[in-house]
Amino acid sequence: MRYKTVEEVIQEGRDFHAKLALQYQEYEQLATNKRVELLLDQLRRREDSMKHSLENFHADLPPGALHTWVQFAPEGREKEFLQRLRSIDIDNLDDIAKLAMDIEIYLADQYRDLAQGAETPSAREAFERLRQLEELEEHTLSMNLFNLRDY
């Protein structure tokens, strides 16, 4: 088990969204299928937006909440998701969509687990807000995927 501050968890989330945005942008340039290109553009924009949302979220939290230590277990799966993304068939819309949804579900679950294990109200509230943000993104992605199938 590892311990991290709330600030470190937010920073790692921001970095993860930034890496996803860069990979989606690269694939968008290489895609040969218009629907896949549209999906990758939406995903890139969403990841950029999440990166900025986490930056703003960080700025809004008081120092006491940011420096709260939390038990962080299990180890994050970000590297696994990035590896899956790097080895995906960039012309397979369903595979890209499934991976994007898996990532959103994972992040929401991770923040839920962190909120449940937080020992201070400020940390619990911070992770609960992050969970809500990721669940909103999950819902938005689901709607976008549904609409994209009609394109």
PyMOL CGO cylinders between C-alpha atoms (Angstrom):
from pymol import cmd
from pymol.cgo import CYLINDER

trace = [
    CYLINDER, 0.00, 0.00, 0.00, 1.17, 3.48, -0.79, 0.3, 1, 1, 1, 1, 1, 1,
    CYLINDER, 1.17, 3.48, -0.79, 0.38, 6.79, 0.76, 0.3, 1, 1, 1, 1, 1, 1,
    CYLINDER, 0.38, 6.79, 0.76, -0.08, 9.97, -1.24, 0.3, 1, 1, 1, 1, 1, 1,
    CYLINDER, -0.08, 9.97, -1.24, -1.37, 13.42, -0.62, 0.3, 1, 1, 1, 1, 1, 1,
    CYLINDER, -1.37, 13.42, -0.62, -4.62, 14.59, -2.18, 0.3, 1, 1, 1, 1, 1, 1,
    CYLINDER, -4.62, 14.59, -2.18, -2.48, 16.98, -4.21, 0.3, 1, 1, 1, 1, 1, 1,
    CYLINDER, -2.48, 16.98, -4.21, -0.40, 14.10, -5.63, 0.3, 1, 1, 1, 1, 1, 1,
    CYLINDER, -0.40, 14.10, -5.63, -3.53, 12.17, -6.61, 0.3, 1, 1, 1, 1, 1, 1,
    CYLINDER, -3.53, 12.17, -6.61, -4.90, 15.25, -8.42, 0.3, 1, 1, 1, 1, 1, 1,
    CYLINDER, -4.90, 15.25, -8.42, -1.55, 15.83, -10.16, 0.3, 1, 1, 1, 1, 1, 1,
    CYLINDER, -1.55, 15.83, -10.16, -1.36, 12.21, -11.29, 0.3, 1, 1, 1, 1, 1, 1,
    CYLINDER, -1.36, 12.21, -11.29, -4.92, 12.47, -12.64, 0.3, 1, 1, 1, 1, 1, 1,
    CYLINDER, -4.92, 12.47, -12.64, -4.02, 15.64, -14.51, 0.3, 1, 1, 1, 1, 1, 1,
    CYLINDER, -4.02, 15.64, -14.51, -0.91, 13.99, -15.98, 0.3, 1, 1, 1, 1, 1, 1,
    CYLINDER, -0.91, 13.99, -15.98, -2.92, 10.93, -17.02, 0.3, 1, 1, 1, 1, 1, 1,
    CYLINDER, -2.92, 10.93, -17.02, -5.51, 13.07, -18.83, 0.3, 1, 1, 1, 1, 1, 1,
    CYLINDER, -5.51, 13.07, -18.83, -2.70, 15.00, -20.55, 0.3, 1, 1, 1, 1, 1, 1,
    CYLINDER, -2.70, 15.00, -20.55, -1.07, 11.77, -21.78, 0.3, 1, 1, 1, 1, 1, 1,
    CYLINDER, -1.07, 11.77, -21.78, -4.40, 10.47, -23.05, 0.3, 1, 1, 1, 1, 1, 1,
    CYLINDER, -4.40, 10.47, -23.05, -5.05, 13.74, -24.90, 0.3, 1, 1, 1, 1, 1, 1,
    CYLINDER, -5.05, 13.74, -24.90, -1.66, 13.56, -26.63, 0.3, 1, 1, 1, 1, 1, 1,
    CYLINDER, -1.66, 13.56, -26.63, -2.19, 9.95, -27.69, 0.3, 1, 1, 1, 1, 1, 1,
    CYLINDER, -2.19, 9.95, -27.69, -5.70, 10.67, -29.00, 0.3, 1, 1, 1, 1, 1, 1,
    CYLINDER, -5.70, 10.67, -29.00, -4.35, 13.67, -30.92, 0.3, 1, 1, 1, 1, 1, 1,
    CYLINDER, -4.35, 13.67, -30.92, -1.62, 11.55, -32.51, 0.3, 1, 1, 1, 1, 1, 1,
    CYLINDER, -1.62, 11.55, -32.51, -4.12, 8.87, -33.52, 0.3, 1, 1, 1, 1, 1, 1,
    CYLINDER, -4.12, 8.87, -33.52, -6.54, 11.46, -34.86, 0.3, 1, 1, 1, 1, 1, 1,
    CYLINDER, -6.54, 11.46, -34.86, -3.88, 12.47, -37.41, 0.3, 1, 1, 1, 1, 1, 1,
    CYLINDER, -3.88, 12.47, -37.41, -3.39, 8.83, -38.46, 0.3, 1, 1, 1, 1, 1, 1,
    CYLINDER, -3.39, 8.83, -38.46, -7.02, 7.67, -38.58, 0.3, 1, 1, 1, 1, 1, 1,
    CYLINDER, -7.02, 7.67, -38.58, -8.41, 6.77, -41.99, 0.3, 1, 1, 1, 1, 1, 1,
    CYLINDER, -8.41, 6.77, -41.99, -12.03, 6.33, -40.89, 0.3, 1, 1, 1, 1, 1, 1,
    CYLINDER, -12.03, 6.33, -40.89, -14.04, 9.55, -40.52, 0.3, 1, 1, 1, 1, 1, 1,
    CYLINDER, -14.04, 9.55, -40.52, -16.11, 8.24, -37.59, 0.3, 1, 1, 1, 1, 1, 1,
    CYLINDER, -16.11, 8.24, -37.59, -12.95, 7.16, -35.77, 0.3, 1, 1, 1, 1, 1, 1,
    CYLINDER, -12.95, 7.16, -35.77, -11.41, 10.55, -36.46, 0.3, 1, 1, 1, 1, 1, 1,
    CYLINDER, -11.41, 10.55, -36.46, -14.47, 12.27, -34.97, 0.3, 1, 1, 1, 1, 1, 1,
    CYLINDER, -14.47, 12.27, -34.97, -14.34, 10.02, -31.90, 0.3, 1, 1, 1, 1, 1, 1,
    CYLINDER, -14.34, 10.02, -31.90, -10.64, 10.69, -31.37, 0.3, 1, 1, 1, 1, 1, 1,
    CYLINDER, -10.64, 10.69, -31.37, -11.25, 14.43, -31.71, 0.3, 1, 1, 1, 1, 1, 1,
    CYLINDER, -11.25, 14.43, -31.71, -14.01, 14.26, -29.08, 0.3, 1, 1, 1, 1, 1, 1,
    CYLINDER, -14.01, 14.26, -29.08, -11.82, 12.19, -26.77, 0.3, 1, 1, 1, 1, 1, 1,
    CYLINDER, -11.82, 12.19, -26.77, -8.86, 14.54, -27.15, 0.3, 1, 1, 1, 1, 1, 1,
    CYLINDER, -8.86, 14.54, -27.15, -11.03, 17.57, -26.37, 0.3, 1, 1, 1, 1, 1, 1,
    CYLINDER, -11.03, 17.57, -26.37, -12.56, 15.81, -23.38, 0.3, 1, 1, 1, 1, 1, 1,
    CYLINDER, -12.56, 15.81, -23.38, -9.17, 14.85, -21.98, 0.3, 1, 1, 1, 1, 1, 1,
    CYLINDER, -9.17, 14.85, -21.98, -7.87, 18.40, -22.45, 0.3, 1, 1, 1, 1, 1, 1,
    CYLINDER, -7.87, 18.40, -22.45, -10.97, 19.67, -20.66, 0.3, 1, 1, 1, 1, 1, 1,
    CYLINDER, -10.97, 19.67, -20.66, -10.46, 17.22, -17.79, 0.3, 1, 1, 1, 1, 1, 1,
    CYLINDER, -10.46, 17.22, -17.79, -6.83, 18.25, -17.48, 0.3, 1, 1, 1, 1, 1, 1,
    CYLINDER, -6.83, 18.25, -17.48, -7.89, 21.89, -17.12, 0.3, 1, 1, 1, 1, 1, 1,
    CYLINDER, -7.89, 21.89, -17.12, -10.73, 20.95, -14.76, 0.3, 1, 1, 1, 1, 1, 1,
    CYLINDER, -10.73, 20.95, -14.76, -8.24, 19.22, -12.46, 0.3, 1, 1, 1, 1, 1, 1,
    CYLINDER, -8.24, 19.22, -12.46, -5.95, 22.25, -12.59, 0.3, 1, 1, 1, 1, 1, 1,
    CYLINDER, -5.95, 22.25, -12.59, -8.87, 24.47, -11.55, 0.3, 1, 1, 1, 1, 1, 1,
    CYLINDER, -8.87, 24.47, -11.55, -9.98, 21.94, -8.93, 0.3, 1, 1, 1, 1, 1, 1,
    CYLINDER, -9.98, 21.94, -8.93, -6.47, 21.96, -7.46, 0.3, 1, 1, 1, 1, 1, 1,
    CYLINDER, -6.47, 21.96, -7.46, -6.48, 25.76, -7.32, 0.3, 1, 1, 1, 1, 1, 1,
    CYLINDER, -6.48, 25.76, -7.32, -9.85, 25.77, -5.52, 0.3, 1, 1, 1, 1, 1, 1,
    CYLINDER, -9.85, 25.77, -5.52, -8.85, 23.41, -2.72, 0.3, 1, 1, 1, 1, 1, 1,
    CYLINDER, -8.85, 23.41, -2.72, -7.47, 24.81, 0.52, 0.3, 1, 1, 1, 1, 1, 1,
    CYLINDER, -7.47, 24.81, 0.52, -3.86, 23.84, 1.38, 0.3, 1, 1, 1, 1, 1, 1,
    CYLINDER, -3.86, 23.84, 1.38, -5.06, 21.72, 4.30, 0.3, 1, 1, 1, 1, 1, 1,
    CYLINDER, -5.06, 21.72, 4.30, -7.07, 19.50, 1.98, 0.3, 1, 1, 1, 1, 1, 1,
    CYLINDER, -7.07, 19.50, 1.98, -4.28, 19.30, -0.61, 0.3, 1, 1, 1, 1, 1, 1,
    CYLINDER, -4.28, 19.30, -0.61, -1.72, 18.15, 1.95, 0.3, 1, 1, 1, 1, 1, 1,
    CYLINDER, -1.72, 18.15, 1.95, -3.93, 15.49, 3.52, 0.3, 1, 1, 1, 1, 1, 1,
    CYLINDER, -3.93, 15.49, 3.52, -2.41, 12.02, 3.30, 0.3, 1, 1, 1, 1, 1, 1,
    CYLINDER, -2.41, 12.02, 3.30, -4.53, 9.16, 2.02, 0.3, 1, 1, 1, 1, 1, 1,
    CYLINDER, -4.53, 9.16, 2.02, -3.89, 5.48, 1.76, 0.3, 1, 1, 1, 1, 1, 1,
    CYLINDER, -3.89, 5.48, 1.76, -3.68, 4.67, -1.93, 0.3, 1, 1, 1, 1, 1, 1,
    CYLINDER, -3.68, 4.67, -1.93, -4.34, 1.02, -2.68, 0.3, 1, 1, 1, 1, 1, 1,
    CYLINDER, -4.34, 1.02, -2.68, -4.27, -0.73, -5.04, 0.3, 1, 1, 1, 1, 1, 1,
    CYLINDER, -4.27, -0.73, -5.04, -1.63, 0.73, -7.30, 0.3, 1, 1, 1, 1, 1, 1,
    CYLINDER, -1.63, 0.73, -7.30, -3.14, 2.75, -10.15, 0.3, 1, 1, 1, 1, 1, 1,
    CYLINDER, -3.14, 2.75, -10.15, -3.78, 1.20, -13.56, 0.3, 1, 1, 1, 1, 1, 1,
    CYLINDER, -3.78, 1.20, -13.56, -2.88, 4.25, -15.65, 0.3, 1, 1, 1, 1, 1, 1,
    CYLINDER, -2.88, 4.25, -15.65, 0.18, 2.59, -17.25, 0.3, 1, 1, 1, 1, 1, 1,
    CYLINDER, 0.18, 2.59, -17.25, -1.93, -0.41, -18.22, 0.3, 1, 1, 1, 1, 1, 1,
    CYLINDER, -1.93, -0.41, -18.22, -4.53, 1.82, -19.89, 0.3, 1, 1, 1, 1, 1, 1,
    CYLINDER, -4.53, 1.82, -19.89, -1.87, 3.83, -21.74, 0.3, 1, 1, 1, 1, 1, 1,
    CYLINDER, -1.87, 3.83, -21.74, -0.29, 0.59, -22.97, 0.3, 1, 1, 1, 1, 1, 1,
    CYLINDER, -0.29, 0.59, -22.97, -3.68, -0.68, -24.16, 0.3, 1, 1, 1, 1, 1, 1,
    CYLINDER, -3.68, -0.68, -24.16, -4.23, 2.61, -25.98, 0.3, 1, 1, 1, 1, 1, 1,
    CYLINDER, -4.23, 2.61, -25.98, -0.79, 2.47, -27.63, 0.3, 1, 1, 1, 1, 1, 1,
    CYLINDER, -0.79, 2.47, -27.63, -1.47, -1.02, -28.98, 0.3, 1, 1, 1, 1, 1, 1,
    CYLINDER, -1.47, -1.02, -28.98, -5.05, -0.45, -30.15, 0.3, 1, 1, 1, 1, 1, 1,
    CYLINDER, -5.05, -0.45, -30.15, -6.18, -0.70, -33.78, 0.3, 1, 1, 1, 1, 1, 1,
    CYLINDER, -6.18, -0.70, -33.78, -6.74, 2.99, -34.53, 0.3, 1, 1, 1, 1, 1, 1,
    CYLINDER, -6.74, 2.99, -34.53, -9.35, 2.22, -37.17, 0.3, 1, 1, 1, 1, 1, 1,
    CYLINDER, -9.35, 2.22, -37.17, -11.52, 0.14, -34.84, 0.3, 1, 1, 1, 1, 1, 1,
    CYLINDER, -11.52, 0.14, -34.84, -14.14, 2.50, -33.40, 0.3, 1, 1, 1, 1, 1, 1,
    CYLINDER, -14.14, 2.50, -33.40, -15.60, -0.10, -31.03, 0.3, 1, 1, 1, 1, 1, 1,
    CYLINDER, -15.60, -0.10, -31.03, -12.22, -0.93, -29.45, 0.3, 1, 1, 1, 1, 1, 1,
    CYLINDER, -12.22, -0.93, -29.45, -11.38, 2.74, -28.94, 0.3, 1, 1, 1, 1, 1, 1,
    CYLINDER, -11.38, 2.74, -28.94, -14.83, 3.45, -27.50, 0.3, 1, 1, 1, 1, 1, 1,
    CYLINDER, -14.83, 3.45, -27.50, -14.63, 0.48, -25.12, 0.3, 1, 1, 1, 1, 1, 1,
    CYLINDER, -14.63, 0.48, -25.12, -11.20, 1.51, -23.86, 0.3, 1, 1, 1, 1, 1, 1,
    CYLINDER, -11.20, 1.51, -23.86, -12.32, 5.12, -23.34, 0.3, 1, 1, 1, 1, 1, 1,
    CYLINDER, -12.32, 5.12, -23.34, -15.34, 3.91, -21.35, 0.3, 1, 1, 1, 1, 1, 1,
    CYLINDER, -15.34, 3.91, -21.35, -13.18, 1.50, -19.33, 0.3, 1, 1, 1, 1, 1, 1,
    CYLINDER, -13.18, 1.50, -19.33, -10.93, 4.42, -18.40, 0.3, 1, 1, 1, 1, 1, 1,
    CYLINDER, -10.93, 4.42, -18.40, -13.87, 6.58, -17.27, 0.3, 1, 1, 1, 1, 1, 1,
    CYLINDER, -13.87, 6.58, -17.27, -15.33, 3.78, -15.17, 0.3, 1, 1, 1, 1, 1, 1,
    CYLINDER, -15.33, 3.78, -15.17, -11.94, 3.06, -13.63, 0.3, 1, 1, 1, 1, 1, 1,
    CYLINDER, -11.94, 3.06, -13.63, -11.37, 6.71, -12.68, 0.3, 1, 1, 1, 1, 1, 1,
    CYLINDER, -11.37, 6.71, -12.68, -14.83, 7.10, -11.15, 0.3, 1, 1, 1, 1, 1, 1,
    CYLINDER, -14.83, 7.10, -11.15, -14.34, 3.88, -9.17, 0.3, 1, 1, 1, 1, 1, 1,
    CYLINDER, -14.34, 3.88, -9.17, -10.88, 4.95, -8.03, 0.3, 1, 1, 1, 1, 1, 1,
    CYLINDER, -10.88, 4.95, -8.03, -12.16, 8.27, -6.69, 0.3, 1, 1, 1, 1, 1, 1,
    CYLINDER, -12.16, 8.27, -6.69, -15.11, 6.50, -5.02, 0.3, 1, 1, 1, 1, 1, 1,
    CYLINDER, -15.11, 6.50, -5.02, -12.71, 4.13, -3.26, 0.3, 1, 1, 1, 1, 1, 1,
    CYLINDER, -12.71, 4.13, -3.26, -10.47, 7.00, -2.20, 0.3, 1, 1, 1, 1, 1, 1,
    CYLINDER, -10.47, 7.00, -2.20, -13.47, 8.95, -0.86, 0.3, 1, 1, 1, 1, 1, 1,
    CYLINDER, -13.47, 8.95, -0.86, -14.64, 5.95, 1.14, 0.3, 1, 1, 1, 1, 1, 1,
    CYLINDER, -14.64, 5.95, 1.14, -11.18, 5.44, 2.62, 0.3, 1, 1, 1, 1, 1, 1,
    CYLINDER, -11.18, 5.44, 2.62, -10.46, 9.11, 3.34, 0.3, 1, 1, 1, 1, 1, 1,
    CYLINDER, -10.46, 9.11, 3.34, -10.00, 9.88, 7.00, 0.3, 1, 1, 1, 1, 1, 1,
    CYLINDER, -10.00, 9.88, 7.00, -10.75, 13.60, 6.86, 0.3, 1, 1, 1, 1, 1, 1,
    CYLINDER, -10.75, 13.60, 6.86, -13.89, 15.37, 5.67, 0.3, 1, 1, 1, 1, 1, 1,
    CYLINDER, -13.89, 15.37, 5.67, -11.90, 17.65, 3.33, 0.3, 1, 1, 1, 1, 1, 1,
    CYLINDER, -11.90, 17.65, 3.33, -10.21, 14.71, 1.57, 0.3, 1, 1, 1, 1, 1, 1,
    CYLINDER, -10.21, 14.71, 1.57, -13.49, 12.79, 1.40, 0.3, 1, 1, 1, 1, 1, 1,
    CYLINDER, -13.49, 12.79, 1.40, -15.26, 15.80, -0.12, 0.3, 1, 1, 1, 1, 1, 1,
    CYLINDER, -15.26, 15.80, -0.12, -12.44, 16.36, -2.64, 0.3, 1, 1, 1, 1, 1, 1,
    CYLINDER, -12.44, 16.36, -2.64, -12.55, 12.77, -3.87, 0.3, 1, 1, 1, 1, 1, 1,
    CYLINDER, -12.55, 12.77, -3.87, -16.34, 12.77, -3.91, 0.3, 1, 1, 1, 1, 1, 1,
    CYLINDER, -16.34, 12.77, -3.91, -16.29, 15.85, -6.17, 0.3, 1, 1, 1, 1, 1, 1,
    CYLINDER, -16.29, 15.85, -6.17, -13.75, 14.15, -8.45, 0.3, 1, 1, 1, 1, 1, 1,
    CYLINDER, -13.75, 14.15, -8.45, -15.93, 11.04, -8.59, 0.3, 1, 1, 1, 1, 1, 1,
    CYLINDER, -15.93, 11.04, -8.59, -18.92, 13.14, -9.61, 0.3, 1, 1, 1, 1, 1, 1,
    CYLINDER, -18.92, 13.14, -9.61, -16.86, 14.86, -12.29, 0.3, 1, 1, 1, 1, 1, 1,
    CYLINDER, -16.86, 14.86, -12.29, -15.70, 11.53, -13.73, 0.3, 1, 1, 1, 1, 1, 1,
    CYLINDER, -15.70, 11.53, -13.73, -19.22, 10.08, -13.62, 0.3, 1, 1, 1, 1, 1, 1,
    CYLINDER, -19.22, 10.08, -13.62, -20.47, 13.11, -15.54, 0.3, 1, 1, 1, 1, 1, 1,
    CYLINDER, -20.47, 13.11, -15.54, -17.72, 12.53, -18.11, 0.3, 1, 1, 1, 1, 1, 1,
    CYLINDER, -17.72, 12.53, -18.11, -18.69, 8.86, -18.30, 0.3, 1, 1, 1, 1, 1, 1,
    CYLINDER, -18.69, 8.86, -18.30, -22.32, 9.83, -19.00, 0.3, 1, 1, 1, 1, 1, 1,
    CYLINDER, -22.32, 9.83, -19.00, -21.27, 12.42, -21.61, 0.3, 1, 1, 1, 1, 1, 1,
    CYLINDER, -21.27, 12.42, -21.61, -19.00, 9.90, -23.32, 0.3, 1, 1, 1, 1, 1, 1,
    CYLINDER, -19.00, 9.90, -23.32, -21.81, 7.35, -23.40, 0.3, 1, 1, 1, 1, 1, 1,
    CYLINDER, -21.81, 7.35, -23.40, -24.14, 9.87, -25.05, 0.3, 1, 1, 1, 1, 1, 1,
    CYLINDER, -24.14, 9.87, -25.05, -21.46, 10.90, -27.56, 0.3, 1, 1, 1, 1, 1, 1,
    CYLINDER, -21.46, 10.90, -27.56, -20.80, 7.28, -28.48, 0.3, 1, 1, 1, 1, 1, 1,
    CYLINDER, -20.80, 7.28, -28.48, -24.51, 6.67, -28.99, 0.3, 1, 1, 1, 1, 1, 1,
    CYLINDER, -24.51, 6.67, -28.99, -24.79, 9.73, -31.24, 0.3, 1, 1, 1, 1, 1, 1,
    CYLINDER, -24.79, 9.73, -31.24, -21.65, 8.82, -33.16, 0.3, 1, 1, 1, 1, 1, 1,
    CYLINDER, -21.65, 8.82, -33.16, -23.12, 5.47, -34.13, 0.3, 1, 1, 1, 1, 1, 1,
    CYLINDER, -23.12, 5.47, -34.13, -25.84, 7.36, -36.01, 0.3, 1, 1, 1, 1, 1, 1,
    CYLINDER, -25.84, 7.36, -36.01, -23.31, 9.49, -37.88, 0.3, 1, 1, 1, 1, 1, 1,
]
cmd.load_cgo(trace, "trace")
